[in-house]
Amino acid sequence: MSDNLQKSGQQDRSRINVHEEWEVRYWTEALGVTREELEKAVSDVGVSANAVREHLNKRK
C-alpha cells in the first residue's frame, strides 16, 4: 500500500505494513484478528499478506 494517501492508484494489498495505523486497521478488519495477532503473524512469517493469511489459517 502506498504511504501517499493522495495517490489514487491501485493499492498494494500484497504487503502488510504494521507501522502505518490505517494499514493496521485495514488488515485487522480484513483478517478478523487483533493488532497483536497481526503483529505476531508478520513477525513470524514476514510482510506478505498471503503468508500472513496462511499462517493465521493454520492456527485455527
C-alpha positions in Angstrom: 0.0 0.0 0.0 1.2 3.4 -0.8 2.1 5.7 2.1 0.9 8.7 0.0 -2.8 9.0 0.8 -3.2 11.5 -2.1 -2.1 8.9 -4.7 -5.2 7.4 -6.4 -3.6 4.4 -8.0 -4.1 0.7 -7.1 -3.1 -0.1 -3.5 -0.5 -2.8 -2.9 -2.5 -5.4 -1.0 0.3 -8.0 -1.2 2.2 -6.5 1.8 1.3 -5.6 5.3 2.9 -2.5 7.0 2.3 -2.7 10.7 3.9 0.7 11.2 1.0 2.5 9.4 -2.1 2.9 11.6 -4.5 2.9 8.7 -3.0 -0.3 7.3 -3.2 -2.0 10.7 -6.9 -1.0 10.9 -7.5 -2.4 7.4 -5.7 -5.7 7.9 -7.1 -6.4 11.4 -10.6 -6.0 9.9 -9.9 -7.9 6.7 -8.3 -10.8 8.6 -10.5 -10.7 11.7 -7.6 -10.5 14.1 -6.4 -8.2 16.8 -3.4 -5.9 16.3 -1.3 -8.1 18.5 -2.2 -11.2 16.4 -1.4 -9.3 13.2 1.9 -8.1 14.5 2.9 -11.6 15.7 2.0 -13.1 12.4 4.0 -10.5 10.5 6.9 -11.1 12.9 6.6 -14.9 12.3 6.3 -15.0 8.5 7.1 -11.6 7.1 5.1 -8.9 5.4 3.5 -11.0 2.6 -0.3 -10.8 3.0 -0.6 -14.3 1.6 1.9 -15.7 4.0 0.2 -14.0 6.9 -3.3 -15.3 5.8 -1.9 -18.9 5.6 -0.2 -18.6 8.9 -3.4 -17.3 10.6 -5.5 -20.0 9.0 -3.2 -22.8 10.2 -3.6 -21.5 13.8 -7.4 -22.0 13.8 
